[in-house]
């Protein structure tokens, strides 16, 4: 692993894996309460959420931050 990626806990983890892990851990309802994004509470699906998150940097950042918090509390 290069030095550039050594301190990046998200390196090698796809957005799809992050989202599926969050949904498995929290469920759509709690996820939509933690991050108020319409695609999480109105007919939520992984594919529609991924489309939105890939186009919306601020939302992706919130999802990644929640994922990092989740894995910190699991360990």
C-alpha positions in Angstrom: 0.0 0.0 0.0 1.4 3.4 -0.9 1.9 6.1 1.7 -0.8 8.1 0.0 -3.5 5.6 0.9 -2.1 4.3 4.2 -4.1 6.7 6.4 -7.3 6.6 4.3 -9.7 4.1 5.9 -12.0 4.3 2.9 -9.4 3.3 0.4 -10.5 0.2 -1.5 -14.1 0.4 -0.2 -16.8 1.2 -2.8 -19.7 3.5 -2.2 -22.0 0.6 -2.8 -20.3 -1.4 0.0 -20.5 1.6 2.3 -24.2 2.1 1.6 -25.1 -1.6 1.9 -23.2 -1.7 5.3 -25.1 1.3 6.6 -28.5 -0.1 5.5 -27.7 -3.4 7.1 -26.6 -1.8 10.3 -29.2 1.0 10.7 -32.0 0.2 8.2 -33.5 2.8 5.9 -35.6 4.4 8.5 -32.8 5.2 10.9 -30.4 6.0 8.1 -32.9 8.7 6.9 -33.1 10.1 10.4 -29.3 10.3 10.7 -28.9 11.8 7.2 -31.9 13.7 5.8 -31.7 12.8 2.2 -34.9 12.2 0.3 -33.7 9.0 -1.4 -33.3 7.4 2.0 -36.9 7.9 3.1 -39.0 8.0 -0.1 -39.0 4.6 -1.7 -35.4 3.9 -0.8 -33.3 1.5 -2.9 -29.5 1.1 -3.1 -29.4 1.9 -6.8 -31.4 5.1 -6.6 -29.3 6.2 -3.6 -26.1 5.4 -5.4 -27.1 7.6 -8.3 -27.8 10.5 -6.1 -24.7 10.1 -3.9 -22.4 9.9 -6.9 -23.7 13.2 -8.2 -23.9 15.0 -4.8 -20.5 15.5 -3.0 -22.0 16.9 0.2 -24.3 13.9 0.6 -21.6 11.4 -0.2 -19.4 13.0 2.4 -22.1 12.7 5.1 -22.5 9.0 4.2 -18.8 8.3 4.3 -18.5 10.1 7.7 -21.4 8.0 9.1 -19.8 4.9 7.8 -16.5 5.8 9.5 -18.3 6.5 12.8 -20.1 3.1 12.5 -16.9 1.1 12.0 -15.2 2.9 14.8 -17.9 1.9 17.2 -17.9 -1.7 16.0 -14.3 -2.2 16.9 
